[in-house]
Amino acid sequence: MNLDKKEREIMSDYLEHTFSADSIDLISAIDELPFWSAPFGLRLLEKIEYQENITGLDIGCGMGFPLLEVANRIGKSGKMYGIDPWVEAIKRVNKKIEYFNISNAFAIEAKAENLPFDANFFNLIMHWLKLQK
């Protein structure tokens, strides 16, 4: 494809728009499970062997999927923890936890390379498109 300079400028103007990860407006705008990723999320949920007393970790929980869905599915005998370094996303997840009264879900500002948990604390670890048992 051979584009002239004006066509290249038009096609790349979206690169000039910047976003702030601290913006509540940004979080409100993207707080949905995108259609492209929904089939992968469903596949992940199908792969989990649901049982009593699961203690799970969602690394990079973002704004709560699949953290909150799994917390609901495992029920009150289990606990799900989500970690993410994105402060505003964690605030959003905690609002959802409170609003929907999900008593077995916990969202914590943290990074995967410095987990605030003891070794072998979890028997289920997820990272969006990856599941470890």
C-alpha positions, 0 to 999 in steps of 0.5 A: 500500500503506497500512501502519500504524506497526507493520507499517512497523517490522517491514518495516524492522527489517533497516535496524538491522543494521550490518556491518563491512567489516573482518569476516572473518565478513562476507567468509566469508558473502558470498564467493559469486557471487550467483545474481542476478549469475551471468548477467551474469558469464557474459555478461562472460566470453563477451565477452572475446576470449581470446588470448595475452599479455593483461594485464588489470585488474579494477577493483573486484575485490572477492573475486575474480570475475571476476579469478580466472576470467579469469586461469585462462582466459587462461593463463600467457601473460597476467597479470590484476591486480585492484584494490580499496580493500577491504583484507579482500577483497584479503586473501581474494583473495590467499588464493585465489590462493595456495590455487589456485596461480594464478600469473598473478593479482595482487590489490592494495589500490588505488583506480581514481582512483589506479592504481599502473600506467603508462599503457597497461599494460593491453590489457583492463580490466574492471569487473564489468559493463563490458568495455573493450578 
